[in-house]
Amino acid sequence: MKFVKFSMLALTLGLFLASCGGGETTEAPAEDTMTAPVMEEPVAPVVPDTTVPAVDTTTVAPAQ
């Protein structure tokens, strides 16, 4: 019984170390986002289409 407990402890410790990476760090270097600023093009304002009459969405149509 003592051997089974020791085996379970060793197994859980092994799984813990495997999931944590065993102390190895594999972090990628942080990207420097300030080196090349992105210039966004200005967006033209949206002009409403006045040729189509506006639809009144506040009223409810009767059910048919």
N, C-alpha and C positions, 0 to 999 in steps of 0.2 A: 504494500500500500504506500509505503514511503517512496518507493521508486516511481509510482504513478504520479504522486504529488510533485516530485522533483521534475519529472518529464513534462507535466503540464506547466510548471513554472518556467522551465527552459523554453518551451514552445511559445508561451505568451511573451516572454522577454524577447525572443527572436523575432516574433511578429511585430512587436513594438519597435524594435530597432530597425527592422526592414521598412516599416511605414514612415519612420522619422528620418530615414536616410543614413542612419548610423553616424551622424555627426558631420557628414559631408555637406558642404554648401554648394549648390549648383545655381546660384542666383545670377541672372544675366545683368550686365552693367546697365545702370539707369540711362535712359536716352536723354540727351540734352535737347530739349524742345526750344530753347531760346536761340539756337545758332542760326536758324533760317526762319524768320517770321513769314507766315503765310499771308499773302495779300489777297483779300477777298474782293471780288468785283462788286461794285454797288449794284443793287437790284432796283430796277425801275419800278416806281409805284404802279399799282394795279388801277387801271382806269375802268370804272364800271361801264358795261354796255347799256347805253340808253335807248337802243332800238327795240329791246324786248321789254314789255311792261312787267313791272314787279308783281310777284305772286304774293297774295296775302296768306301767310302761313299761320295766322292767329285764329282763323275760323276753322271749325270742324265740319267736314262734309258729312251729310246725312248718310247713314248706312243703307246699302241697297240689298 
